[in-house]
Amino acid sequence: MALTFFKIPRNKKFNYRPVYYDQKKEEREKRMKAALEEETGDYEKALRERMQLQWKRTAGARSRRASNQRLVIIFVVIALLFYLVFFV
């Protein structure tokens, strides 16, 4: 063992394991659970969960549609301004 006057820093090691999240798989498992609960007789809870899932899906589509419409309107306004500035 050699004598050292300065301590050399070493790399730190971590035990990190990344977690993968699959939203479709989560929704599928919720639907399966709801179907099993429906068979056991807890119909109200299963219905409530189905309605929540349906609402989440339609809310995402609604926001995408609104965003696309807004983008088209912006392009139309820019094209109109471009036409007015350069051709009139």
N, CA, C and O atoms as CSV, one atom per row, in Angstrom:
chain,resi,resn,atom,element,x,y,z
A,1,MET,N,N,0.842,-1.171,0.000
A,1,MET,CA,C,0.000,0.000,0.000
A,1,MET,C,C,0.891,1.239,0.000
A,1,MET,O,O,1.788,1.395,0.829
A,2,ALA,N,N,0.607,2.105,-0.958
A,2,ALA,CA,C,1.432,3.292,-1.109
A,2,ALA,C,C,0.868,4.422,-0.267
A,2,ALA,O,O,-0.342,4.507,-0.057
A,3,LEU,N,N,1.737,5.278,0.208
A,3,LEU,CA,C,1.305,6.448,0.960
A,3,LEU,C,C,0.842,7.536,-0.014
A,3,LEU,O,O,1.511,7.823,-1.007
A,4,THR,N,N,-0.300,8.127,0.286
A,4,THR,CA,C,-0.794,9.216,-0.560
A,4,THR,C,C,-1.099,10.412,0.318
A,4,THR,O,O,-1.607,10.274,1.431
A,5,PHE,N,N,-0.782,11.586,-0.200
A,5,PHE,CA,C,-1.048,12.807,0.549
A,5,PHE,C,C,-2.389,13.428,0.175
A,5,PHE,O,O,-2.964,14.194,0.949
A,6,PHE,N,N,-2.881,13.094,-1.014
A,6,PHE,CA,C,-4.149,13.643,-1.474
A,6,PHE,C,C,-5.125,12.503,-1.743
A,6,PHE,O,O,-4.778,11.475,-2.325
A,7,LYS,N,N,-6.339,12.724,-1.304
A,7,LYS,CA,C,-7.354,11.707,-1.520
A,7,LYS,C,C,-7.965,11.920,-2.914
A,7,LYS,O,O,-8.453,13.007,-3.222
A,8,ILE,N,N,-7.933,10.896,-3.736
A,8,ILE,CA,C,-8.495,10.976,-5.085
A,8,ILE,C,C,-9.986,10.619,-5.005
A,8,ILE,O,O,-10.338,9.546,-4.516
A,9,PRO,N,N,-10.860,11.514,-5.482
A,9,PRO,CA,C,-12.298,11.207,-5.417
A,9,PRO,C,C,-12.672,10.066,-6.363
A,9,PRO,O,O,-12.140,9.953,-7.467
A,10,ARG,N,N,-13.579,9.245,-5.916
A,10,ARG,CA,C,-14.044,8.115,-6.719
A,10,ARG,C,C,-15.477,8.395,-7.184
A,10,ARG,O,O,-16.189,9.211,-6.599
A,11,ASN,N,N,-15.872,7.707,-8.234
A,11,ASN,CA,C,-17.227,7.848,-8.737
A,11,ASN,C,C,-18.218,7.269,-7.737
A,11,ASN,O,O,-17.966,6.237,-7.114
A,12,LYS,N,N,-19.343,7.949,-7.595
A,12,LYS,CA,C,-20.382,7.442,-6.708
A,12,LYS,C,C,-21.248,6.442,-7.461
A,12,LYS,O,O,-21.513,6.614,-8.651
A,13,LYS,N,N,-21.677,5.423,-6.785
A,13,LYS,CA,C,-22.515,4.392,-7.399
A,13,LYS,C,C,-23.915,4.487,-6.801
A,13,LYS,O,O,-24.085,4.624,-5.590
A,14,PHE,N,N,-24.904,4.410,-7.677
A,14,PHE,CA,C,-26.288,4.460,-7.248
A,14,PHE,C,C,-27.012,3.208,-7.703
A,14,PHE,O,O,-26.672,2.624,-8.731
A,15,ASN,N,N,-27.995,2.804,-6.948
A,15,ASN,CA,C,-28.818,1.654,-7.316
A,15,ASN,C,C,-30.139,2.160,-7.889
A,15,ASN,O,O,-31.198,1.961,-7.295
A,16,TYR,N,N,-30.070,2.803,-9.027
A,16,TYR,CA,C,-31.260,3.376,-9.659
A,16,TYR,C,C,-31.824,2.400,-10.677
A,16,TYR,O,O,-31.110,1.914,-11.555
A,17,ARG,N,N,-33.106,2.122,-10.550
A,17,ARG,CA,C,-33.794,1.268,-11.507
A,17,ARG,C,C,-34.939,2.069,-12.108
A,17,ARG,O,O,-35.889,2.381,-11.390
A,18,PRO,N,N,-34.895,2.416,-13.389
A,18,PRO,CA,C,-35.958,3.232,-13.970
A,18,PRO,C,C,-37.285,2.488,-13.991
A,18,PRO,O,O,-37.337,1.266,-14.131
A,19,VAL,N,N,-38.363,3.268,-13.846
A,19,VAL,CA,C,-39.707,2.695,-13.842
A,19,VAL,C,C,-40.385,3.090,-15.143
A,19,VAL,O,O,-40.391,4.263,-15.518
A,20,TYR,N,N,-40.956,2.109,-15.828
A,20,TYR,CA,C,-41.631,2.354,-17.090
A,20,TYR,C,C,-43.126,2.428,-16.830
A,20,TYR,O,O,-43.692,1.540,-16.193
A,21,TYR,N,N,-43.768,3.480,-17.318
A,21,TYR,CA,C,-45.200,3.672,-17.117
A,21,TYR,C,C,-45.909,3.520,-18.452
A,21,TYR,O,O,-45.592,4.220,-19.414
A,22,ASP,N,N,-46.864,2.610,-18.509
A,22,ASP,CA,C,-47.637,2.381,-19.725
A,22,ASP,C,C,-49.087,2.743,-19.435
A,22,ASP,O,O,-49.792,2.005,-18.747
A,23,GLN,N,N,-49.525,3.878,-19.961
A,23,GLN,CA,C,-50.865,4.376,-19.666
A,23,GLN,C,C,-51.942,3.444,-20.223
A,23,GLN,O,O,-52.958,3.216,-19.567
A,24,LYS,N,N,-51.735,2.909,-21.411
A,24,LYS,CA,C,-52.726,2.004,-22.001
A,24,LYS,C,C,-52.889,0.748,-21.156
A,24,LYS,O,O,-54.000,0.251,-20.974
A,25,LYS,N,N,-51.768,0.237,-20.642
A,25,LYS,CA,C,-51.826,-0.957,-19.810
A,25,LYS,C,C,-52.588,-0.665,-18.515
A,25,LYS,O,O,-53.379,-1.490,-18.058
A,26,GLU,N,N,-52.347,0.509,-17.927
A,26,GLU,CA,C,-53.053,0.892,-16.703
A,26,GLU,C,C,-54.563,0.960,-16.956
A,26,GLU,O,O,-55.350,0.446,-16.162
A,27,GLU,N,N,-54.964,1.595,-18.064
A,27,GLU,CA,C,-56.389,1.698,-18.376
A,27,GLU,C,C,-57.000,0.326,-18.620
A,27,GLU,O,O,-58.120,0.062,-18.183
A,28,ARG,N,N,-56.274,-0.554,-19.317
A,28,ARG,CA,C,-56.771,-1.899,-19.576
A,28,ARG,C,C,-56.977,-2.661,-18.271
A,28,ARG,O,O,-57.979,-3.355,-18.098
A,29,GLU,N,N,-56.016,-2.524,-17.352
A,29,GLU,CA,C,-56.151,-3.196,-16.066
A,29,GLU,C,C,-57.327,-2.639,-15.274
A,29,GLU,O,O,-58.017,-3.395,-14.590
A,30,LYS,N,N,-57.570,-1.328,-15.351
A,30,LYS,CA,C,-58.721,-0.737,-14.670
A,30,LYS,C,C,-60.017,-1.272,-15.242
A,30,LYS,O,O,-60.955,-1.565,-14.501
A,31,ARG,N,N,-60.072,-1.403,-16.581
A,31,ARG,CA,C,-61.290,-1.941,-17.205
A,31,ARG,C,C,-61.533,-3.384,-16.794
A,31,ARG,O,O,-62.668,-3.785,-16.540
A,32,MET,N,N,-60.450,-4.165,-16.729
A,32,MET,CA,C,-60.589,-5.560,-16.306
A,32,MET,C,C,-61.086,-5.638,-14.862
A,32,MET,O,O,-61.949,-6.453,-14.533
A,33,LYS,N,N,-60.535,-4.788,-14.017
A,33,LYS,CA,C,-60.952,-4.755,-12.618
A,33,LYS,C,C,-62.416,-4.346,-12.512
A,33,LYS,O,O,-63.171,-4.908,-11.718
A,34,ALA,N,N,-62.813,-3.353,-13.326
A,34,ALA,CA,C,-64.201,-2.903,-13.312
A,34,ALA,C,C,-65.128,-4.004,-13.788
A,34,ALA,O,O,-66.221,-4.166,-13.246
A,35,ALA,N,N,-64.711,-4.766,-14.794
A,35,ALA,CA,C,-65.535,-5.860,-15.293
A,35,ALA,C,C,-65.702,-6.946,-14.231
A,35,ALA,O,O,-66.783,-7.514,-14.075
A,36,LEU,N,N,-64.632,-7.224,-13.510
A,36,LEU,CA,C,-64.724,-8.222,-12.444
A,36,LEU,C,C,-65.629,-7.736,-11.316
A,36,LEU,O,O,-66.401,-8.517,-10.758
A,37,GLU,N,N,-65.538,-6.454,-10.978
A,37,GLU,CA,C,-66.404,-5.910,-9.936
A,37,GLU,C,C,-67.861,-5.903,-10.381
A,37,GLU,O,O,-68.769,-6.080,-9.569
A,38,GLU,N,N,-68.075,-5.697,-11.668
A,38,GLU,CA,C,-69.435,-5.700,-12.193
A,38,GLU,C,C,-70.058,-7.085,-12.026
A,38,GLU,O,O,-71.242,-7.219,-11.717
A,39,GLU,N,N,-69.235,-8.108,-12.238
A,39,GLU,CA,C,-69.723,-9.473,-12.076
A,39,GLU,C,C,-70.015,-9.786,-10.620
A,39,GLU,O,O,-70.917,-10.571,-10.328
A,40,THR,N,N,-69.266,-9.186,-9.696
A,40,THR,CA,C,-69.467,-9.479,-8.286
A,40,THR,C,C,-70.637,-8.708,-7.704
A,40,THR,O,O,-71.098,-9.034,-6.610
A,41,GLY,N,N,-71.132,-7.691,-8.405
A,41,GLY,CA,C,-72.309,-6.991,-7.932
A,41,GLY,C,C,-72.094,-5.541,-7.560
A,41,GLY,O,O,-73.062,-4.862,-7.219
A,42,ASP,N,N,-70.880,-5.034,-7.609
A,42,ASP,CA,C,-70.626,-3.626,-7.292
A,42,ASP,C,C,-70.767,-2.810,-8.568
A,42,ASP,O,O,-69.795,-2.257,-9.081
A,43,TYR,N,N,-71.990,-2.746,-9.066
A,43,TYR,CA,C,-72.268,-2.144,-10.365
A,43,TYR,C,C,-72.046,-0.636,-10.360
A,43,TYR,O,O,-71.519,-0.096,-11.333
A,44,GLU,N,N,-72.429,0.052,-9.300
A,44,GLU,CA,C,-72.304,1.509,-9.261
A,44,GLU,C,C,-70.847,1.962,-9.342
A,44,GLU,O,O,-70.528,2.918,-10.050
A,45,LYS,N,N,-69.981,1.284,-8.628
A,45,LYS,CA,C,-68.567,1.654,-8.649
A,45,LYS,C,C,-67.968,1.394,-10.030
A,45,LYS,O,O,-67.199,2.209,-10.539
A,46,ALA,N,N,-68.321,0.261,-10.632
A,46,ALA,CA,C,-67.804,-0.060,-11.961
A,46,ALA,C,C,-68.308,0.952,-12.984
A,46,ALA,O,O,-67.552,1.370,-13.861
A,47,LEU,N,N,-69.564,1.348,-12.883
A,47,LEU,CA,C,-70.128,2.327,-13.802
A,47,LEU,C,C,-69.434,3.675,-13.641
A,47,LEU,O,O,-69.121,4.340,-14.629
A,48,ARG,N,N,-69.200,4.070,-12.412
A,48,ARG,CA,C,-68.536,5.343,-12.141
A,48,ARG,C,C,-67.128,5.357,-12.757
A,48,ARG,O,O,-66.730,6.347,-13.372
A,49,GLU,N,N,-66.378,4.263,-12.591
A,49,GLU,CA,C,-65.031,4.199,-13.152
A,49,GLU,C,C,-65.056,4.220,-14.674
A,49,GLU,O,O,-64.213,4.867,-15.296
A,50,ARG,N,N,-66.023,3.513,-15.290
A,50,ARG,CA,C,-66.140,3.531,-16.749
A,50,ARG,C,C,-66.443,4.925,-17.255
A,50,ARG,O,O,-65.895,5.355,-18.269
A,51,MET,N,N,-67.317,5.635,-16.552
A,51,MET,CA,C,-67.664,6.992,-16.961
A,51,MET,C,C,-66.450,7.916,-16.839
A,51,MET,O,O,-66.243,8.773,-17.698
A,52,GLN,N,N,-65.651,7.755,-15.788
A,52,GLN,CA,C,-64.448,8.575,-15.617
A,52,GLN,C,C,-63.444,8.314,-16.730
A,52,GLN,O,O,-62.849,9.252,-17.260
A,53,LEU,N,N,-63.247,7.040,-17.092
A,53,LEU,CA,C,-62.322,6.714,-18.173
A,53,LEU,C,C,-62.799,7.310,-19.492
A,53,LEU,O,O,-62.001,7.857,-20.253
A,54,GLN,N,N,-64.100,7.203,-19.763
A,54,GLN,CA,C,-64.652,7.758,-20.992
A,54,GLN,C,C,-64.484,9.273,-21.023
A,54,GLN,O,O,-64.168,9.841,-22.068
A,55,TRP,N,N,-64.691,9.927,-19.889
A,55,TRP,CA,C,-64.554,11.385,-19.818
A,55,TRP,C,C,-63.114,11.794,-20.084
A,55,TRP,O,O,-62.870,12.774,-20.789
A,56,LYS,N,N,-62.153,11.053,-19.528
A,56,LYS,CA,C,-60.741,11.381,-19.737
A,56,LYS,C,C,-60.371,11.258,-21.210
A,56,LYS,O,O,-59.644,12.097,-21.743
A,57,ARG,N,N,-60.875,10.203,-21.873
A,57,ARG,CA,C,-60.569,10.019,-23.292
A,57,ARG,C,C,-61.146,11.145,-24.133
A,57,ARG,O,O,-60.456,11.678,-25.001
A,58,THR,N,N,-62.402,11.519,-23.892
A,58,THR,CA,C,-63.033,12.559,-24.705
A,58,THR,C,C,-62.442,13.930,-24.396
A,58,THR,O,O,-62.387,14.789,-25.276
A,59,ALA,N,N,-62.004,14.145,-23.172
A,59,ALA,CA,C,-61.405,15.437,-22.822
A,59,ALA,C,C,-60.102,15.633,-23.587
A,59,ALA,O,O,-59.824,16.741,-24.047
A,60,GLY,N,N,-59.305,14.594,-23.733
A,60,GLY,CA,C,-58.057,14.694,-24.488
A,60,GLY,C,C,-58.314,14.969,-25.956
A,60,GLY,O,O,-57.629,15.791,-26.565
A,61,ALA,N,N,-59.297,14.287,-26.530
A,61,ALA,CA,C,-59.618,14.505,-27.943
A,61,ALA,C,C,-60.180,15.900,-28.154
A,61,ALA,O,O,-59.888,16.545,-29.162
A,62,ARG,N,N,-60.975,16.363,-27.220
A,62,ARG,CA,C,-61.568,17.696,-27.324
A,62,ARG,C,C,-60.488,18.780,-27.280
A,62,ARG,O,O,-60.546,19.747,-28.039
A,63,SER,N,N,-59.515,18.619,-26.402
A,63,SER,CA,C,-58.457,19.628,-26.298
A,63,SER,C,C,-57.572,19.609,-27.547
A,63,SER,O,O,-57.131,20.666,-28.000
A,64,ARG,N,N,-57.303,18.422,-28.111
A,64,ARG,CA,C,-56.519,18.349,-29.342
A,64,ARG,C,C,-57.260,19.014,-30.496
A,64,ARG,O,O,-56.655,19.726,-31.297
A,65,ARG,N,N,-58.562,18.785,-30.584
A,65,ARG,CA,C,-59.353,19.389,-31.649
A,65,ARG,C,C,-59.353,20.910,-31.518
A,65,ARG,O,O,-59.215,21.614,-32.517
A,66,ALA,N,N,-59.503,21.417,-30.309
A,66,ALA,CA,C,-59.488,22.862,-30.086
A,66,ALA,C,C,-58.123,23.441,-30.441
A,66,ALA,O,O,-58.041,24.526,-31.017
A,67,SER,N,N,-57.065,22.735,-30.106
A,67,SER,CA,C,-55.724,23.199,-30.418
A,67,SER,C,C,-55.512,23.241,-31.936
A,67,SER,O,O,-54.939,24.198,-32.456
A,68,ASN,N,N,-55.965,22.227,-32.630
A,68,ASN,CA,C,-55.829,22.200,-34.087
A,68,ASN,C,C,-56.629,23.320,-34.737
A,68,ASN,O,O,-56.153,23.945,-35.684
A,69,GLN,N,N,-57.824,23.581,-34.248
A,69,GLN,CA,C,-58.638,24.662,-34.801
A,69,GLN,C,C,-57.955,26.005,-34.578
A,69,GLN,O,O,-57.936,26.850,-35.473
A,70,ARG,N,N,-57.401,26.203,-33.405
A,70,ARG,CA,C,-56.699,27.447,-33.096
A,70,ARG,C,C,-55.504,27.632,-34.030
A,70,ARG,O,O,-55.251,28.738,-34.507
A,71,LEU,N,N,-54.776,26.554,-34.289
A,71,LEU,CA,C,-53.627,26.611,-35.173
A,71,LEU,C,C,-54.041,26.979,-36.597
A,71,LEU,O,O,-53.365,27.779,-37.243
A,72,VAL,N,N,-55.134,26.413,-37.094
A,72,VAL,CA,C,-55.622,26.733,-38.435
A,72,VAL,C,C,-56.032,28.202,-38.513
A,72,VAL,O,O,-55.733,28.879,-39.497
A,73,ILE,N,N,-56.705,28.691,-37.496
A,73,ILE,CA,C,-57.123,30.098,-37.487
A,73,ILE,C,C,-55.907,31.018,-37.506
A,73,ILE,O,O,-55.914,32.029,-38.209
A,74,ILE,N,N,-54.872,30.689,-36.750
A,74,ILE,CA,C,-53.656,31.502,-36.726
A,74,ILE,C,C,-53.009,31.522,-38.104
A,74,ILE,O,O,-52.583,32.579,-38.569
A,75,PHE,N,N,-52.928,30.363,-38.768
A,75,PHE,CA,C,-52.352,30.317,-40.111
A,75,PHE,C,C,-53.159,31.145,-41.103
A,75,PHE,O,O,-52.582,31.827,-41.950
A,76,VAL,N,N,-54.475,31.094,-41.009
A,76,VAL,CA,C,-55.325,31.872,-41.904
A,76,VAL,C,C,-55.098,33.367,-41.682
A,76,VAL,O,O,-54.987,34.127,-42.645
A,77,VAL,N,N,-55.029,33.788,-40.430
A,77,VAL,CA,C,-54.808,35.205,-40.125
A,77,VAL,C,C,-53.441,35.651,-40.635
A,77,VAL,O,O,-53.320,36.737,-41.201
A,78,ILE,N,N,-52.413,34.831,-40.444
A,78,ILE,CA,C,-51.075,35.179,-40.925
A,78,ILE,C,C,-51.058,35.267,-42.448
A,78,ILE,O,O,-50.461,36.186,-43.008
A,79,ALA,N,N,-51.708,34.320,-43.121
A,79,ALA,CA,C,-51.766,34.354,-44.585
A,79,ALA,C,C,-52.512,35.599,-45.054
A,79,ALA,O,O,-52.091,36.230,-46.023
A,80,LEU,N,N,-53.592,35.963,-44.403
A,80,LEU,CA,C,-54.358,37.156,-44.769
A,80,LEU,C,C,-53.513,38.423,-44.580
A,80,LEU,O,O,-53.505,39.303,-45.441
A,81,LEU,N,N,-52.812,38.508,-43.462
A,81,LEU,CA,C,-51.937,39.655,-43.227
A,81,LEU,C,C,-50.809,39.709,-44.260
A,81,LEU,O,O,-50.474,40.785,-44.757
A,82,PHE,N,N,-50.237,38.579,-44.577
A,82,PHE,CA,C,-49.190,38.508,-45.588
A,82,PHE,C,C,-49.722,39.012,-46.932
A,82,PHE,O,O,-49.051,39.787,-47.613
A,83,TYR,N,N,-50.907,38.580,-47.308
A,83,TYR,CA,C,-51.523,39.014,-48.563
A,83,TYR,C,C,-51.768,40.534,-48.547
A,83,TYR,O,O,-51.481,41.223,-49.526
A,84,LEU,N,N,-52.294,41.041,-47.442
A,84,LEU,CA,C,-52.591,42.472,-47.357
A,84,LEU,C,C,-51.320,43.333,-47.403
A,84,LEU,O,O,-51.314,44.406,-48.005
A,85,VAL,N,N,-50.257,42.859,-46.768
A,85,VAL,CA,C,-49.024,43.644,-46.709
A,85,VAL,C,C,-48.298,43.639,-48.057
A,85,VAL,O,O,-47.805,44.684,-48.480
A,86,PHE,N,N,-48.220,42.510,-48.733
A,86,PHE,CA,C,-47.399,42.409,-49.931
A,86,PHE,C,C,-48.155,42.592,-51.250
A,86,PHE,O,O,-47.539,42.970,-52.246
A,87,PHE,N,N,-49.446,42.341,-51.291
A,87,PHE,CA,C,-50.161,42.383,-52.562
A,87,PHE,C,C,-51.195,43.477,-52.663
A,87,PHE,O,O,-51.775,43.653,-53.734
A,88,VAL,N,N,-51.453,44.213,-51.622
A,88,VAL,CA,C,-52.451,45.304,-51.720
A,88,VAL,C,C,-51.790,46.641,-51.562
A,88,VAL,O,O,-52.461,47.672,-51.615
